[in-house]
Amino acid sequence: MKLRQLEIALEKLEGYYTPRADLEQYPTPPVLAARLLYSAMMQGDITQCRVCDLGCGTGMLSCGAALLGAAHVVGVDLDAGALTIARRNAVATGVAVEFVERTVDARITDLGQFDTVVMNPPFGAQKKHADRPFIDAALALAPTTYMIGNQGSREFIASYIEGKAIITEAIRARLPIRHTFAFHRRETVEIAAEILRIQRVSHG
């Protein structure tokens, strides 16, 4: 599947109907999701791999990974409503994804081990350092992680994961945020973002 074909497929997926501000439920734009997944595929981190999507929401990254030939995909989210939409999206896309309702915490390793984690974690706009549990969980689950982060957060993330993992690639991107919640003042705001590839460090 080519990049544009993936974008078109992801554009057809349902999004949130009642997004929650406290969970920073902003949909991952199809173009950005496709770019992350295609980059991961080109590095050999998707096709025939076990992939976990942390904070999967309505399944944008989960379904995309399955479309690119992942061997097994697990999407994790604590919002039952979002997971209902995610399951519909998987059916509509014709892919098999296992969706699990649970929080992202230290017990996440109960799910087993994966080759790759993909995620668009909360940026911490509503709750400071909300991305930290996601980073911790990702490093516990898989040797390789792809995540979307605020441009400028790379230095913090590199410092936070020091000794455990390193950032091996950073791709600049734009994250359009549409008027979603009452506190938004403009119809659309574009945030400078980055797609980060994080590789766990081996300690012998």
N, C-alpha and C positions, 0 to 999 in steps of 0.2 A: 504494500500500500504506500502510495506517495504522500508527501506532506499535505498537499492540497486536498487529496481525497480524505485524509484523516480529519482535516479542518471541517470539511463539508459534513462528514458523518457526525462530528461532535456538535456542530451548529444545530442539529435536529433534536438534541436532547432537551428534556424538560428541565427547567430551573426551579428555584425556590418560589413558593407561593406566599409563605409567611416567614420570611427570614428573621432570625433572632440577632439583635444587636450585641447581646452579651456574649454570643459565640462567634461574633464577627463573620456571619454567614454571607460573605460576598461570593457570588459565583465566579469560578475560574473561567475567564473568557476562552472560547474554543481555540482561537488562534494561539494564545499563550500556552494552553494545555497541550495542543498539538506540537508546539515547538519544544516544550520540555520533553514530551514522550518520544518525539522523533530523534532528538539529541541523544536521549538515553538508549534508544534502539541502535543508533549508529555506533554507540560505544559497546554494544553487545550486552546491554543491561535490561532488556525487555523480552525479546523473542526467546521462547523456550525457558524463561526464567520464572521463579516464584516471586510475585510482586505484591507488596502490601501498600495500600493507599490509606494513610492516616488522616483522619478528619475528612473522610471521603465526600461528605455532603450528598449531593444528588448524583454522584458517580461519574463525573466528567473524566477524571484521570483513570479511574478503575476501568470504565468501559473502553477508553482509549488504549490502555495497556493490553486489554484482551483483544482488541481489534488488531493490534500489532503482533499478536501471536504469543503472548505470555502463556506459560504452561499452566499457571494457576494464579488467580488474582483474588485477594481478600481486601474488601473495603471496610474500614472501621469508622464508626461515628456514634455519638451518644444521642443523636436526635432521631427518634423513631419515624417522624414525619418525613425527614429528608431521606431516610433509608427506603421508605415506601416508594418515593419518586425514583431513587436510584435503582431499585429492583425493576420498576417499569421501564426505565431507560435501558437496562441490560437486556430485557426481553425484546424491546423495540429494536435494539441494535443487533440482536441475534448472537449475543455473547454470553458466556457463563462466568459469573462473578459471585463469589461468596460474600455476602454482606453481614457484618456482625455489629450488634448494638452494644457498645460499651465505651467507657471513658479511656482516654489515652493516659496511662499511668505506668508505674513500675511493674505492675502485674501483666503487662502487655505481652511478655514473652510466653505466656500460656498459649498464645496462638502458634508458637513454633518459630522456626527460623526461615528467613527469606533471602533471596539473592539481592533484591532491590526494594527500597522504599521510595515512593513518590508522594509528595504532599504540598499543599498550599496552606500552611498553618496560619493561625491568627497572628497578626503583626504586633499585637499588644496595644492597640489603640484604645480598647476598653479596659483591659487588665494588663498591667505592666508585666513583661516577661512571660506572656501567655504562650510564646513559642517554645520556651524551654522544655516543658514536658514532652513536646513533640520531637524535639531534637534528641532528648535522652532516649525516648522510645525507639526512634529510628536507628540510633547507634546500637541499641540492644537487639534489634530485630534483623539487621542486614549489614553487610560490609559496605554497601553503596547506597547513598541517598541522593535523590534529586528534590530540591525544595525551591519554592518561590519566596523571596524575601525582599524587604525594602532595600532599595539602592542606598548604600551607606551602612547597612547592617552587617556587611561582610566582615569588617574588622572585629565587631563584637562576637559574631559567631565563631570566627577563627580563634579568638581568645577563649571563648566558652568551651570549645571542643579540644583545646590544646592538650596534647598527650594522649588523646583518644582517637582523634581523626583529623584529617586535613581537607581543606577545600582545594580540589584539583582543577576546577573550571568554574568560570563565572560568565554568564551570558547576559548582556544588558537587554532589558525588555520594558514594555510599557503595560501598566495595569490600569485599564479604565474602570473607574468606580461610578456606577450609575446611582441616581437618586433612589436610595433604598429605605432610609430611615428618616424619622421626623427631624433629626438634628442636621441632616444634610441641607445645604443651602443652594447648591447648584445641581443642574440636571446630570452632568457628568464631570468627573474630575479624573485626570490622568496622573497616576503615581509612577514615578520612576522605580523600576523593580529590577531584580536579577534572578536568574535561574542558577542555582548553585549545585555543583556536583561535589558531594562530600564522601570521602573514602576513609573507612575505618583503618586505624593503624594497627599493624600486627606487632605483638610484643613477644616475638620468638615462637 
